[in-house]
Amino acid sequence: MNTLTKLVLGMMGQLRAKPAKGNAATSILLPPPEIHGGLPLMDALAVRHSSRDFSPNPLSMQLLSNLLWAADGINRKDGGRTAPSALNAQEIDVFLALPSGAYRYDAAVNELHLVAASDLRRITGYQDFVDEAPLDLVYVADYTRMHLVPVGQRESYAAVAAGAIAQNVYLFAASNGLATVIRAWIDRAAIADALGLTHDQQVLLSQTVGYTRTMT
Ligand SMILES: Cc1cc2nc3c(=O)[nH]c(=O)nc-3n(C[C@H](O)[C@H](O)[C@H](O)COP(=O)(O)O)c2cc1C
């Protein structure tokens, strides 16, 4: 769907999800993430960039597991994550809009939990490529976890934490020859509605990940 149509439908509150492809499993146990290898950090930084040219080819479950671990997985015995958060509040949830449904990443058990049994990709942004790329991530702050952070600083701190996750995804993509782009041009209310978020949760950013069309 092109951007203009999305904007018009969005303004009318008529931008609808597509039916999920296949049966949306209520939970998906991911394979253990492969946490070694990849490009050396400086090489990954040297090729990090935004891309808006995606093929619809799906990402394998192994790649998805690796990607999510890099994004905000648990990397220490005490439950610490690959991305920082103020006072270790770990307030950002990573949601996934996949063709088979929308899921929340549960880093503690390396599982995806179903939140909507429909294809929400087109709702995650106004740009046309989000509809067909295999994965749109959505970063959501849960302010109930930030009670130790002064109220006036919660939103900016959560945005910083989401930005750190986004950069982890950029570096993972650079290391694995994937395309990605972080996106703030999104309809936060529509995404919140589609994901069934509460008033304590706020959609911050979305990020598309996939293979570039020219690679397939
Ligand atoms: C906070 C933020 C919001 C952004 N929002 C969008 C967006 O909505 N759509 C998009 O295509 N790119 C978006 N971008 C990506 C920038 O356009 C991109 O990072 C910039 O052009 C520099 O290109 P590079 O990432 O390849 O270095 C955003 C980047 C940031 C940091």
PDBQT file of the ligand as one rigid body, heavy atoms in Angstrom, charges set to zero:
ROOT
HETATM    1  C1  LIG A 301      14.984   9.062  15.678  1.00  0.00    +0.000 C 
HETATM    2  C2  LIG A 301      15.075   8.654  14.235  1.00  0.00    +0.000 A 
HETATM    3  C3  LIG A 301      13.927   8.563  13.490  1.00  0.00    +0.000 A 
HETATM    4  C4  LIG A 301      13.969   8.138  12.154  1.00  0.00    +0.000 A 
HETATM    5  N1  LIG A 301      12.803   7.989  11.479  1.00  0.00    +0.000 NA
HETATM    6  C5  LIG A 301      12.836   7.500  10.209  1.00  0.00    +0.000 A 
HETATM    7  C6  LIG A 301      11.615   7.219   9.527  1.00  0.00    +0.000 A 
HETATM    8  O1  LIG A 301      10.523   7.409  10.042  1.00  0.00    +0.000 OA
HETATM    9  N2  LIG A 301      11.711   6.719   8.274  1.00  0.00    +0.000 N 
HETATM   10  C7  LIG A 301      12.903   6.466   7.661  1.00  0.00    +0.000 A 
HETATM   11  O2  LIG A 301      12.912   6.020   6.525  1.00  0.00    +0.000 OA
HETATM   12  N3  LIG A 301      14.082   6.722   8.287  1.00  0.00    +0.000 NA
HETATM   13  C8  LIG A 301      14.069   7.215   9.547  1.00  0.00    +0.000 A 
HETATM   14  N4  LIG A 301      15.244   7.406  10.247  1.00  0.00    +0.000 N 
HETATM   15  C9  LIG A 301      16.532   7.038   9.616  1.00  0.00    +0.000 C 
HETATM   16  C10 LIG A 301      17.288   8.267   9.153  1.00  0.00    +0.000 C 
HETATM   17  O3  LIG A 301      16.634   8.842   8.046  1.00  0.00    +0.000 OA
HETATM   18  C11 LIG A 301      18.718   7.860   8.797  1.00  0.00    +0.000 C 
HETATM   19  O4  LIG A 301      19.351   7.327   9.945  1.00  0.00    +0.000 OA
HETATM   20  C12 LIG A 301      19.494   9.047   8.270  1.00  0.00    +0.000 C 
HETATM   21  O5  LIG A 301      19.031   9.436   6.988  1.00  0.00    +0.000 OA
HETATM   22  C13 LIG A 301      20.988   8.749   8.148  1.00  0.00    +0.000 C 
HETATM   23  O6  LIG A 301      21.187   7.622   7.312  1.00  0.00    +0.000 OA
HETATM   24  P1  LIG A 301      22.028   6.367   7.797  1.00  0.00    +0.000 P 
HETATM   25  O7  LIG A 301      21.275   5.708   8.918  1.00  0.00    +0.000 OA
HETATM   26  O8  LIG A 301      22.135   5.475   6.587  1.00  0.00    +0.000 OA
HETATM   27  O9  LIG A 301      23.349   6.868   8.261  1.00  0.00    +0.000 OA
HETATM   28  C14 LIG A 301      15.227   7.840  11.552  1.00  0.00    +0.000 A 
HETATM   29  C15 LIG A 301      16.398   7.963  12.324  1.00  0.00    +0.000 A 
HETATM   30  C16 LIG A 301      16.323   8.344  13.649  1.00  0.00    +0.000 A 
HETATM   31  C17 LIG A 301      17.586   8.412  14.466  1.00  0.00    +0.000 C 
ENDROOT
TORSDOF 0
